């Protein structure tokens, strides 16, 4: 199993507020490939794609529109 985290580097040295998980681009339970964009996260004014680190079945752990902190696990890929 591989965790999908929101990279701490997206916060530019901690100067931006918490981010928001804008939307899921792939549904929970769907098969994804390594490097595929699975979610969109807004941090400050910027929208960032979150990529899957591995291939397998996506398990969403955080709902869309939720406030998220740096490094938070938002999903996992199994298989």
Buried (B, 14 or more C-beta within 10 A) or exposed (E): EBEBBBEEEBBEEEEBEEBBBBEBBBEEEEEBEEEBEBBBBBBEEEEBEBBBBBBBBBEBEBEEEEEBEBEBEBBBBEE
